[in-house]
Amino acid sequence: MDLTADLRAFATQAGFAKVGICRPDAAPDTAGRLADFVAAGRHGQMGWMAERMAWRGDPTALWPEARSVIMLAESYAPDVDPLAVLEERDRAAISVYAQGRDYHDVVKARLKVVGRWLIDRVPGTEIKVFVDTAPVMEKPLAQAAGLGWQGKHTNLLGRDLGNWVFLGAIFTTALLDVDQPEVSHCGSCTACLDICPTQAFPAPYQLDARRCISYLTIEHRGPVDIALRPALGNRVYGCDDCLAVCPWNKFAVAGRDARLAARDDLRAPALDSLLGLDDAAFRARFSGSPIKRIGRDQFVRNVCYAAGNSGNRRLVAVLAPLTTDADPAVADAARWAIQRLTPVNPVEDNPWTA
């Protein structure tokens, strides 16, 4: 029996859109590119990228016993145009991937199902499963495994997948047949680079996280650079612009797991319904959502920026109590928003905006 073929068939039946296999050392250039990225400071406040660079850049160092890496793609393609909400300035734009259940939980559970199948088929086989939170460079491994390629926006995309995919990895001691690596098919297209509101791409296939809206709204702590705040628009968690314009999405695979589908209350919630969230209300509203991971303070900070960009002066009354919020970044964001909405009544100076 063909173990690798059976594995692919089972993983597809389990719900994954595509499966690819490579050796742990199949992406040798990763370590050097990561080192250059960190040396240039483009990782911003993500110190964990530098601290665990040896493992992240070399999967063989992470688990020397691994002989194969199974890369799996799970689709979360949206059923509406994710850019349309950007025109509704008094509503919050939430990245498509965060509108449903936390993908870490969904994808990891499915990886474990596939992993248990492999262990049952090959007694003595060991596995380790990873979904985004471990020092694993999933995208280079996915390209090495033939799932797709890292586009000019640095995200993975495929001719038969589009780019709306989550990636999971199963490292295993089993020796499996490998796939041919994929190469770039971006051609001369620059749609993803051209649409970026903050010009976060210094060059094709390169990203400066310090200017990326996904980084600024999710990873960056404290106040966001004043010069970048207007470009955030109404994006309060992540950004889908570069993904949404990719022409390969015409081949995007429809999502199969209802748990990853958008919740109605997260598609385009009104900004005023989010500004008043305290910690308890925030936790209740975003239970089971990846948004919960950033905490109330950072989320409300983002909503304040969106309110300041909304042009809706009726939000001033909701913003006013936040100007004395216990979190300095929230208070600063609220004052900035009020000043944007009522420029004839400047707020007092503060050390965050000096």
C-alpha positions in Angstrom: 0.0 0.0 0.0 1.1 3.6 -0.7 1.3 5.3 2.7 1.9 8.7 1.3 -1.1 8.5 -1.1 -3.3 7.2 1.6 -2.2 10.0 3.9 -3.1 12.6 1.3 -6.5 11.1 0.8 -7.2 10.9 4.5 -6.1 14.5 5.1 -8.4 15.7 2.3 -11.3 13.8 3.7 -10.5 15.3 7.1 -11.2 18.7 5.6 -7.9 20.1 4.4 -7.9 21.8 1.0 -4.4 20.7 0.0 -1.5 18.5 1.3 2.2 18.6 0.5 5.3 16.9 1.9 8.9 18.0 2.1 12.0 17.2 4.1 12.8 19.4 7.1 15.8 20.9 5.4 13.9 21.7 2.2 14.0 25.5 2.6 17.7 26.2 3.3 17.5 29.9 2.4 15.0 30.6 5.2 17.6 31.2 8.0 19.5 33.8 6.0 16.4 35.7 4.9 15.1 35.7 8.5 18.5 36.9 9.8 18.4 39.8 7.3 14.8 40.6 8.3 15.7 40.8 11.9 19.0 42.7 11.4 17.1 45.4 9.5 14.7 45.7 12.5 11.7 44.9 10.3 10.3 42.6 13.0 9.5 45.6 15.1 8.4 44.6 18.7 8.3 40.9 17.8 11.3 40.0 19.9 10.4 36.4 19.9 11.4 36.2 16.2 15.0 37.1 17.2 15.1 35.1 20.4 14.2 31.8 18.7 15.8 32.5 15.3 17.9 29.3 15.4 14.8 27.1 15.5 12.7 29.2 13.3 15.3 29.3 10.5 16.2 25.6 10.7 13.5 23.0 11.3 16.2 20.3 11.7 17.3 22.1 14.8 13.8 22.3 16.2 13.4 18.5 16.1 16.4 16.6 14.7 14.5 13.3 14.6 12.0 14.5 12.1 12.4 13.0 8.7 9.3 14.5 6.9 7.2 17.6 7.2 3.6 17.4 6.2 2.2 20.8 5.2 -1.6 21.3 5.1 -3.7 24.1 3.9 -7.1 25.0 5.3 -9.3 27.5 3.3 -11.1 30.4 4.9 -12.1 32.2 1.7 -14.7 34.9 2.4 -18.1 34.9 0.9 -18.2 38.7 0.4 -15.7 41.4 -0.8 -13.6 42.1 2.3 -12.7 45.6 0.9 -16.3 46.8 0.9 -16.4 47.5 4.6 -13.6 50.0 4.2 -16.2 52.4 2.7 -18.4 52.1 5.8 -16.3 54.4 7.9 -18.3 54.2 11.1 -18.1 50.5 11.2 -15.1 48.3 12.1 -13.1 46.3 9.5 -12.0 43.0 11.0 -9.7 40.8 9.1 -11.5 37.9 7.5 -9.5 35.2 9.3 -10.6 36.7 12.7 -14.3 36.8 12.0 -14.9 33.2 12.9 -13.6 30.8 15.5 -10.0 30.9 16.5 -8.2 29.1 13.7 -5.5 27.8 16.1 -8.1 25.6 17.7 -9.8 24.4 14.6 -6.7 23.7 12.5 -4.7 22.0 15.4 -7.6 19.7 16.1 -7.7 18.6 12.5 -3.9 18.2 12.4 -4.2 15.9 15.4 -6.8 13.7 13.6 -4.4 13.3 10.7 -1.5 12.7 13.0 -3.3 10.0 14.9 -4.2 8.3 11.6 -0.4 8.2 10.7 0.5 6.8 14.1 -2.1 4.1 13.8 -0.8 3.2 10.3 2.8 3.2 11.2 3.3 2.0 14.9 6.2 3.7 16.5 6.0 6.8 14.4 6.3 10.1 16.3 4.7 13.4 15.4 4.6 17.0 16.4 1.9 19.4 15.2 2.3 23.1 14.8 -0.2 25.9 14.0 1.4 29.4 13.9 2.5 29.7 17.5 5.7 27.6 17.4 9.1 28.7 15.9 8.2 27.2 12.5 8.4 29.1 9.2 5.3 27.6 7.6 5.2 29.5 4.4 8.7 28.5 3.1 8.0 24.9 4.1 4.6 25.1 2.3 6.3 26.3 -0.8 9.0 23.6 -0.6 6.1 21.1 -0.2 4.4 22.3 -3.4 1.3 23.9 -1.8 2.0 27.3 -3.4 4.5 30.1 -3.3 5.2 33.2 -1.3 3.8 36.0 -3.3 5.1 39.5 -3.5 3.0 40.2 -0.4 5.0 37.5 1.3 1.8 35.4 2.0 1.4 31.9 0.5 -0.8 31.6 -2.6 -1.5 28.8 -5.0 -2.9 28.5 -8.5 -5.5 26.1 -7.2 -5.9 27.7 -3.7 -5.8 31.5 -3.9 -4.3 33.0 -0.8 -7.1 32.7 1.8 -5.5 29.7 3.6 -4.4 28.8 7.1 -1.3 26.6 7.2 -0.6 23.7 9.6 2.5 21.5 9.9 3.0 17.9 11.1 6.6 17.0 11.7 7.1 13.2 11.8 9.7 10.6 12.1 8.1 8.7 9.2 9.9 8.8 5.9 7.3 9.9 3.3 7.4 10.7 -0.4 8.0 14.4 -1.0 6.5 16.8 -3.5 8.2 19.1 -6.0 8.6 22.7 -4.6 6.5 25.4 -6.2 7.9 28.5 -7.9 6.5 32.0 -8.1 3.8 32.7 -10.7 3.3 36.4 -9.7 4.7 37.6 -13.0 4.7 41.4 -13.5 1.6 41.9 -11.2 2.0 44.4 -8.4 -1.6 44.7 -7.2 -0.8 43.6 -3.7 2.1 46.1 -3.4 0.2 49.0 -4.9 -2.8 48.8 -2.6 -1.0 48.7 0.7 -2.2 51.8 2.6 1.0 52.2 4.6 3.5 51.2 1.9 4.8 48.3 4.0 6.6 46.5 1.2 10.1 47.9 0.6 10.4 45.7 -2.4 8.5 42.7 -4.0 8.6 39.7 -1.6 9.8 41.8 1.3 7.7 43.2 4.2 8.6 45.8 6.8 6.3 44.7 9.7 6.7 48.1 11.4 4.5 49.6 8.7 2.1 46.7 8.2 -1.5 47.3 9.5 -1.8 43.7 10.6 1.3 44.2 12.8 0.3 47.6 14.0 -3.2 46.5 15.2 -2.2 43.1 16.6 1.4 42.9 17.6 2.5 46.5 18.2 2.0 47.7 21.8 1.6 51.3 22.9 0.7 54.2 20.6 1.0 53.8 16.9 3.0 56.4 15.0 0.8 59.5 14.4 1.8 59.6 10.8 0.5 56.1 10.2 -2.8 56.5 12.1 -4.9 58.0 9.3 -3.9 55.1 7.0 -5.4 52.6 9.4 -8.8 53.8 8.3 -11.4 51.7 10.1 -9.3 48.6 10.3 -9.4 47.5 14.0 -7.9 44.1 13.7 -5.6 43.1 10.8 -5.8 44.1 7.2 -6.8 42.1 4.1 -6.0 44.6 1.3 -3.0 42.8 -0.2 -4.8 39.4 0.0 -8.1 40.7 -1.4 -6.7 42.1 -4.7 -4.6 39.0 -5.6 -5.9 37.8 -9.1 -5.2 34.2 -8.2 -8.2 34.3 -5.8 -10.4 33.6 -8.7 -9.3 30.0 -8.1 -9.8 30.2 -4.3 -11.1 27.1 -2.7 -14.3 27.6 -0.7 -14.0 27.1 3.1 -15.4 23.8 4.3 -15.6 24.3 8.1 -18.5 26.3 9.4 -16.6 27.2 12.5 -14.3 29.4 10.4 -17.2 31.2 8.8 -17.8 34.8 9.7 -19.9 35.6 12.8 -22.7 38.1 11.9 -21.6 40.3 14.8 -18.0 40.5 13.5 -18.6 41.2 9.9 -18.9 45.0 10.3 -19.7 46.0 13.8 -20.5 49.6 14.6 -17.6 51.5 16.1 -19.8 52.9 18.9 -20.7 49.4 20.0 -17.0 48.6 20.5 -15.7 51.8 22.1 -17.4 51.2 25.4 -16.1 47.7 26.0 -14.5 47.1 29.4 -12.4 44.0 30.0 -15.2 41.7 31.0 -17.4 42.8 28.1 -14.5 42.4 25.7 -13.8 38.9 26.8 -17.4 37.9 26.6 -17.9 39.4 23.1 -14.7 37.8 21.7 -14.9 34.4 23.4 -13.5 31.8 21.0 -12.2 34.5 18.7 -8.5 35.2 17.9 -9.2 38.8 18.7 -9.4 37.9 22.4 -5.6 37.3 22.3 -4.7 41.0 22.0 -6.7 42.1 25.1 -9.2 44.9 25.6 -6.8 47.8 25.8 -5.1 47.2 22.5 -8.4 46.5 20.8 -10.1 49.6 22.1 -7.0 51.7 21.1 -7.5 50.4 17.6 -11.2 51.3 17.7 -10.3 54.8 18.8 -8.1 55.3 15.8 -10.9 54.1 13.6 -13.3 56.5 15.2 -10.9 59.3 14.6 -10.8 58.4 10.9 -14.6 58.0 10.6 -15.5 61.6 10.2 -18.5 60.9 12.5 -18.6 63.6 15.2 -21.3 61.8 17.0 -18.6 59.5 18.3 -17.0 62.3 20.3 -19.4 61.7 23.2 -18.5 58.0 23.3 -14.8 58.8 23.0 -14.8 61.4 25.8 -14.7 58.9 28.8 -11.8 57.1 27.2 -9.5 60.2 27.3 -8.9 59.3 31.0 -8.7 55.5 30.5 -6.3 53.7 32.7 -4.3 52.5 29.7 -2.2 55.4 28.4 -2.3 54.3 24.8 -6.1 54.1 24.9 -6.3 57.6 26.5 -3.9 59.0 23.9 -5.9 57.4 21.0 -9.1 58.8 22.3 -7.7 62.3 22.6 -6.2 62.0 19.1 -9.6 60.8 17.7 -11.5 63.7 19.3 -9.0 66.2 17.9 -9.4 64.7 14.4 -13.2 64.9 14.7 -13.3 68.4 16.3 -10.2 70.1 14.9 -11.4 73.5 16.1 -11.2 72.3 19.7 -7.7 70.9 20.1 -7.1 68.7 23.1 -4.4 69.4 25.6 -0.9 68.3 24.8 0.3 65.0 26.2 3.6 63.1 26.2 2.4 60.4 23.8 1.8 62.9 21.0 4.4 65.5 21.7 
